[in-house]
Amino acid sequence: MSATLALEIIMANEKGPNIKKKQKCKNCEGKGLLKKGDRVLKCQRCKGTGVR
């Protein structure tokens, strides 16, 4: 394992005081897609990201 990869893994696992958990979109429940009848559409509120 390279040193950069190990550093990236360590940094990804660290939790700082400023990191806020992203809240799910209430319209699509975090999926990014909505089912309208027989069609599946991108959520209009979150633009398909699934986050508020």
N, C-alpha and C positions, 0 to 999 in steps of 0.2 A: 504494500500500500504506500502510495506516495505521501509526502509530508503535507502537500496542499490538500489532498483529499481528506486526510486525517483531520486537518485543521477545519475544513468545511463541515465535517461531521460533528466535531466538537462544538463549533459555533451554532450549528443548527439545533443542537440539543440543549443549549444554554437558554435559560429563561431570564429575561431582565425585567426590571420593574416597569418599563415603558411599553412592553409588548401587550397589546390588548387582543383578546380573542375576537375574531371577526364573527359578527352575528349573522345568522341565516336570514335570508329574505323570507318574510312571513307570507308573501303571496305564493311563492312556489316551494316553500319549505326547504330551501337550499339546493334544489335540484337544477334550477335555471330553466326548466321547461314546464310548460303548462299544457294540459290536455283539454282541448275545446272540441267536444263532440268526437269525431273520428280523426281529428288533426292534432298534431303536437306542435306547439308554437313556443318560441323563445319568450321568456317572462318579460313583460313590458316594464315592470318596476325596477328590476335589477339588471336588465339588458342581458340576461342569460348567465350572469356570473354566479348567482346563487347566494351572494352576500349583500347585506343591506347597505 
